């Protein structure tokens, strides 16, 4: 599937998730990357409950030089799960973790 089609499907899914604001869906995006100029690796997570700005958090970590991008992706996914689980309440319906790393999944 091409990227435009995937993006359209993702947008449709997210619109369905936030359609019912009384349902608490935890949604997290994770990413690991390498700065090609410095060779430094990092990881980031954006976590939100129904894309409410009062319930959203963006975090990043500097992972240094001694790991591979694959490890940075795994690190970010692990952090996304931990952050999501910390946000679980009795109202939580689903937890959605999105990653762009097919190899890490």
C-alpha positions as CSV (number, residue, x, y, z in Angstrom):
1,X,0.0,0.0,0.0
2,X,1.4,3.4,-0.9
3,X,2.0,6.1,1.7
4,X,-0.9,8.4,0.6
5,X,-3.4,5.5,1.0
6,X,-2.0,4.5,4.4
7,X,-2.2,8.2,5.5
8,X,-5.8,8.4,4.4
9,X,-6.7,5.2,6.2
10,X,-4.9,6.4,9.4
11,X,-6.7,9.7,9.3
12,X,-10.1,7.9,8.9
13,X,-9.3,5.6,11.9
14,X,-8.3,8.5,14.1
15,X,-11.5,10.4,13.2
16,X,-13.5,7.4,14.3
17,X,-11.6,7.1,17.6
18,X,-12.2,10.8,18.6
19,X,-15.7,10.9,17.3
20,X,-17.0,9.8,20.7
21,X,-15.4,12.1,23.2
22,X,-17.0,10.2,26.1
23,X,-14.9,7.2,25.3
24,X,-11.4,7.3,26.5
25,X,-8.9,6.1,23.9
26,X,-5.2,6.4,24.7
27,X,-3.4,7.1,21.5
28,X,0.4,7.1,21.2
29,X,2.9,7.6,18.4
30,X,6.5,6.5,18.7
31,X,9.6,7.1,16.6
32,X,13.3,6.5,16.7
33,X,15.7,8.3,14.5
34,X,19.3,9.2,13.7
35,X,20.8,12.6,13.0
36,X,22.9,11.9,9.9
37,X,25.2,14.9,10.6
38,X,26.0,14.0,14.2
39,X,25.2,10.3,14.1
40,X,23.3,10.9,17.4
41,X,20.2,8.8,18.0
42,X,17.0,9.8,19.6
43,X,13.5,8.6,20.4
44,X,10.2,10.3,20.8
45,X,6.6,9.6,21.9
46,X,3.5,11.7,21.6
47,X,0.7,10.3,23.8
48,X,-2.9,11.7,24.1
49,X,-6.3,10.8,25.3
50,X,-8.7,11.5,22.4
51,X,-6.4,14.3,21.1
52,X,-7.5,16.6,23.9
53,X,-4.8,19.2,24.4
54,X,-5.2,19.0,28.2
55,X,-4.4,15.3,28.1
56,X,-1.5,15.2,25.6
57,X,2.2,14.8,26.2
58,X,5.2,14.8,24.0
59,X,8.5,13.4,25.2
60,X,11.9,12.8,23.7
61,X,15.2,11.1,24.7
62,X,18.8,11.5,23.5
63,X,20.1,8.0,23.1
64,X,23.7,8.8,22.2
65,X,25.9,7.3,19.5
66,X,26.3,3.7,20.5
67,X,23.1,2.1,19.3
68,X,21.3,1.4,16.0
69,X,18.2,3.1,14.7
70,X,16.3,-0.2,15.2
71,X,17.1,0.0,18.9
72,X,15.9,3.6,19.0
73,X,12.6,2.5,17.5
74,X,12.2,-0.3,20.0
75,X,13.1,2.1,22.9
76,X,10.4,4.5,21.7
77,X,7.8,1.7,21.4
78,X,8.6,0.5,24.9
79,X,8.3,4.0,26.3
80,X,4.9,4.5,24.4
81,X,3.5,1.4,26.1
82,X,4.8,2.5,29.5
83,X,3.4,6.0,29.2
84,X,0.0,4.6,27.9
85,X,-0.3,2.1,30.8
86,X,0.4,4.9,33.3
87,X,-2.6,6.8,31.9
88,X,-5.1,3.9,32.1
89,X,-8.3,4.8,34.1
90,X,-11.5,2.9,34.6
91,X,-12.8,4.8,31.6
92,X,-10.1,3.7,29.2
93,X,-11.6,1.7,26.3
94,X,-8.6,1.1,24.1
95,X,-4.9,1.8,23.8
96,X,-3.5,2.5,20.3
97,X,0.3,2.5,19.7
98,X,1.4,3.7,16.3
99,X,4.9,3.1,15.0
100,X,6.4,3.7,11.5
101,X,8.9,0.9,12.0
102,X,7.6,-2.4,10.5
103,X,10.8,-4.2,11.5
104,X,10.4,-3.3,15.2
105,X,6.8,-4.6,15.3
